[in-house]
């Protein structure tokens, strides 16, 4: 279920060769991302890898709270899912699950596109529930988009962007 009262687009084109595709219930291709120890630690602060059942539960929860998308890049003549992101006013969890695409600025482009979506929807602010202190790439990504730490948490900080 997307954001109440808001129509979630099936596709959000970010730039040529980079888009967000609405979650359609299929996600088996994402299981390797959530079995990668480093990804799991950065995302959930834990060492337990996801099972298909726990990944289904996570995606169901995210889909119920906001607009859940797969991040896709054009590769080999078709679009390849490389990560996921969920957008709602209070949080914007993002994962570049395919390590080959980390550190290439894709996360920043996705966050910037969703900030623009927030502005278009008339939001006055956007939040990120928590970024762990040791997740330096995520902190840099959101800070580059204008988000600022607004409150300490047990393992990191909440972030906020005033639109």
N, C-alpha and C positions, 0 to 999 in steps of 0.2 A: 504494500500500500504506500503510494507516494505521499507527499505532503498534502494534508487535507485542503480541499478547495483549489489545488493547483494541478494542472495537467502536466504530467511528466512526459517530455518528448522521448520518442523512441531512440533518436540519435541527436547528439550535440556535436557538431563539427567544431573542432578547436582550431585546426589548420589543416592544410592538405596533408593527408597521410596520418592524421591523429584525430581520434574521435572518442566519444563516450557512447556506449551502447547500453540501453536500458536492460536491466536484469530480466531474464526470461525464465528463470527457474533451472536452467542448465548450468552446471558449474564443475563438472568432473575434471575439466582441464585445469582448474585452479587448485586442485588438491596438492600437487607438488609444491606450489608456493607456500602453502601452510604446513608442509612437512619439512621445510627448510628451517633449521634451528635458529639461524640469525634472524630470519623474517619473523618467526614466531616470538622471539625475544623482543624485538623492536615493536611489534604490534601489540602483544599482550603482556609483555613483561614476565613471561613464563617460559618454561623449557619443554612443556608438553606439546607434542605435535598434534595437529588436528586429525581426526578421523573423518570419514565421509559424513557420518552422522553429526559430529560437532560442527563441521563446516556448514552443513545444511541448517543447523540451528542458528549459527552466526548470521548466515545470509538471510534467513527468515526474520531474525530480529532487526537487522539493518533495513531490510525492505519494508518492515512495518513502521520504521521511524523516519524514513526519508526517501530520497531518490537514489536508488542503488544503481550504479553503472559499472560496466567493465570498461577499462581503458584499453583501446585497441590502436595498433599501428599497422600501416600498410606495409606488408612484407610478402614477397613471393607471389604477387598478383592478387592477394586477398588480405583481409584484415585478421590480425593475430591478437588475441587478448593477452595483455602483459601485466594486468593489475586490476584493481578495483577501487572505487571511491563511492562514498555515500555523502549526500548533501542534504543538510537541513540547517536551520538557523543556529542550533546549539552545538553542532559538531560537523566535522568533515574528515572522517577517517579515510586515509588513502594508503594504498599498498602498491608499489611497483614490485610485483611478485617475480617476474622474470629478471634475474640478475643481469642479463645482457643489456637491459635497458635502464639500469640505474645509473645515476650520475650524468645523465644526458640532458637534464632540464625538462624532462617530460612531466614530472610531478609539479614543477612550478607552473607550467603551461596549463595543466589541469586545474590547479588551485586558482590561477588567474581567471580562467574561464568560469569557474563556479562563483568567484567573487562578482564577476560581471552578471551572472545569473541572479545572484542575491540582490544586486542593485536594480536589475530589471524587474524583480518581483517587489521592489519597494521596501526591502529590509533596511533597517537603520543600523544593524550590527550583525556580525557573524561570530560564532565562537568555535573553539576547538576544545573539547572536554579535557584532554590531557595529552601532552607530549612528554615522554620520559626524558630526564636530564641527559642520559647517554645517547639519545637518538638525535645526534647532531645534524644529520642530513634533513630530517623532518623539521627540526627547529629552524634551520636556515631557509628551507623552502617556504614555510609560512611567514617567517620574518621578512623575507624578500617581497612577499605579497602585501606587506603592511601590518600583519598581525603582531601584537605585542603581548608579552606575558602579563597577565592581570591577577593571577592568584597562584600561590604555591600549592602543590598537592603532595601526597606522600612520596611519589616517585618522580615528580617533575613539576609541570606548570600547566595551568589553563591559559588559553590564548584568546584574544579578542581583536576584532577589526571593527572599528567604527566607520560606517559607510556614510 
